[in-house]
């Protein structure tokens, strides 16, 4: 009876050590499974880079300090947007100043009418200017969008972010007002999209235009979504999307990255064409 407490204590100690050993063993097993079975998960935790010089330093810093690194990488966009907006607003400011000079000393109702005209004309001039200014700025950017597959926090992703930010800037200010017209087709061409003869683009839901190719007589239905990227397994994949001649993309359909659609094809309304899909000539995808 005297030895019983000591026996219980020894048993407890053995159980504790056994659990610790089992835990360590299981952790090692999980680590081995992680290393051997699913290498993709490393992309969420690793901060190293295969690049050298400043790009390599940038990737290591951004992957380690994601929020800070991403914020610093996107900070120059504030200056880019300010420059684009300033140039685009400038013609409207001139009209407003001219109207101020013309209506100076006039009755109040004439001044109000003149200012109203100046404000309306300013927006028209803004729209007519920004669709040319943004492609010019996009052309002058030193980094160009290229196909790649990798971490979202990558050196190769920076031009992709900037390119799409500029496209969306135009989309959410004026592009809906000029769609579908030859002007929106011209804008996408200037942003790098390859567009054949007599194409109709009745949507502004387009990203990565520099990696999208349309053949001749292609019809893009209203509110369809077309882009040249997708995210999967923690990776960002940026790849070309091609749509052949005489093909129709239906209302609110979605065509994702790395898709090839042949000639004389039809994609039905609300249909999603998933990444890496290949549609042969005259093939129809209705559901």
N, C-alpha and C positions, 0 to 999 in steps of 0.2 A: 504493500500500500504506500510505503514511503517513496518508492521509485516511480510511481505512476505519473506524477507531474513532469518528471524529467523525460519519461518515455513520450508523453504527449508533446512536449516541447521539441524533442528531436524529430518527431513525425511532422510537426508543423514546419520545421526548418527544411526538412527533405522535400515537403510538398512545395514550399516557396521556391527552393532552388530548381526543382523539376519544372515548375511553371516558367521560371525565368529562362531556363534552357530551351523549353519548348517554344517560347516566344522568340528567342534569338534564332532558333532553327527555322521557324516559320517565316520570320522576316528575311532570312537568307534565301529561303525557297522563293518567296515573293519577288525578291530582287533578281534572282536567277531567271524566273519566269518573265519578269519585266525586260531583262536584258536580252533574253533569247527569243521571246515570243512576240513582243509588241514594241519594237523600237520607236514607233511613231509617238509614243507617250513622252519620249525624252524632249520633244520639241517644246513642251510646256515648261520645262524646268531648266534645261541647259542654257547657258549664257555665252558659250564659246562661239567663235566665228572662224570660218575657213578663209576669210578675206584678210588681206594685209593692209597696212597703212591706215589712213583715216577711215575708209569704209569698214575695216575690221574693228577698229576702236569704237566706231558708232554702233555697230551691231552688238558688241559686247556690253556697252553702256546701256543701250536701249533695252536689251533683253534682261538685264539685271534690274534696271530702274525703269520699268515699263511706262508708268504714268509720266514721270519727269522727262524721260527720253523722248517719248512720243510727242509731248507738248513742245519740247524744244525743236523737234524735227518739223512740226507743223507751224511753228511761230512765224517763219518767213511768209506764210500764206496771208497773214494779216497785211503785210506790206504789199504783196501781189494784188490782193483784193482792193486795197486802198488805191493803188496805182490804176487798176482797171476802172474802178468806179470814178475816179477823178477825171480820167481822160474821157470817159463816156458821158459824164455830166457836163463837161466843159461847154459843148455847143449849146446846151439848154440854158446855161448861165448867160451866155452871150445874147441869146434871144431875149431873156428876161431883162437884161440891162438895156438892150435896144428898145424894148417896149417901154421901159421906164422913162427913157429919154423922149420917146415919141408922145407919150401921154402926159408928160410933165406940164402942169398948169391947166389940164383938161378937167371937165367936170368929173365928180367922183364916180358916176356910173360908167363913164368911158374908161377911166383908169382901171376900174374893177374888171370890165370886159377885156381890156388889153392884158391885164395880169392873168386872167383865166385862160386866154388864148396862149399866152407865153408858157404857162404851166403845162397845158396839154401838149403844145408843140415840143416842150422840153422832153417829155416822156417819149414822144415819137423819135426825136433825135437821139435820145439815150438808147432806144432799142436799135436804131439803125447804126449806131456807133459800136455798141458792145459786141455785136455779132461779128465784127471785124477785129476789134481790139483783143478779145480773148484768144482767138486763133493766133494772132501775132505774138502775144505773150507766151502762149503755149509753144510756139515754134522757137522762141528765143531761150526757153528754159534749157539749161545745160544737160540735164539728165533726161533720157528718153525712155518711154515705156517699152519693155521687152517681155517676151514670154518667160515665165519662170515658175517654179514650184518650191515653196519654202516657208519659213517662218513669217508671220505677219509683221514682225519687227525686224525687217531685213532692209539692207541698202537698196535692193532692187524694188522694194515696195514703195519707196519714196516718190519716184516719178509717177507711179500708178496712182497714189493718193492725190498728188498735185494735178495731174491730168483730169481726173474725175471731179476734183473740187472745182476746177474752172468750168467744166461742162455743166455741173449742177448750178453754178452761179448764174449762168445764162438761162438755164432751164427755169429756175424759180423767179426770174425777173421778167423775161420777155418771150421765151421760146414758145410757150403755149399760145401766145398771141399770133404767131406767124406759122403755126402748124395746122394743116399741111400746106405748105407753099414751096415754091422753088428756093425761097430764102433759107428755110430750115435745112433743106437738102444741101445748099451751098455751105451753110455753117458746119454741118457734119463733115463735108468734104474737106473744108479748111482745117478741121480738127484731126484729119488723117484717115477718115473712113473712105474706103474704096467703094465707090458707087457707080454702077453702070448707067446706061441710058434709060430715061423715062421712068425712074423709080418714084414711088409714092411712099412717103414716111409719115404716117398719120399718128405719131406718138412722140412723146418727149421722154419716155422711160428707157433711155439708152445710156449705157455706161461703156467705157473703154472704146470709144469710136475708132481710135487709131488701130485697133486690132479686129475690126469688123469689116467684112467684105460682102458687098451685094452685087449680084450680076445685073443684067439688063431686065427692065420691065418687072422688077420686084415690087410687090405691094405689101406694106407693113400696116396691118389693121390698127384701128383706134385703140389706144391705151395698151398696146402690146409692149412687152418688156424684152429687150435684147441687151445682152452684155457678154463680155469675153473673160469672165472669171467665175470662180466658185470657191467656197471654203469647205474643207473636208478633213476630218481627223486632226484638226489643229493646224493644217496647212492652208496657205493661200495659193491657189493655182490660177495663173493667168495664161490664157491660151487663145488662139484665134478662133473666131466664129465666122463661118462662111455660109452664105445663102445663094444658091444658084439662080440663074436667069428664069424668068416667068414663074417664080414661086410666090405663093401667097401665105402670109402669116396672119392668122385670124385675130379677131377682136380679143384683146386681153390675154393672148397667148404669151408664153414665156420661152425664150430661147437662151439657154445658158452657155457658159464658156466651153470651149473645145468641142463645138458642135459643127458638123458638116452636113448641109442640106443640099441635095442635088437640084437639078433643073426640073421645071414643071411640077414641083411638089406643092402639097397643100397641108398646112397645119391648122387644125380646127380652132374655133374660139375656146379660150380658157385652157387650152392644152399646154402642158409643160414638157418641153424638149430637154431632157436631162443631159448633164455633161457627158461628153464622149460619144453622144449619139451620132450615128451616120445614117442619113436617109438617102436612098438611091433615087435616081431620076424617076419622076412620075409617081413616087410613093406618096401615100396619103396617111397622115396621122390625125385621126379625128378624136380619139379618146386618150 
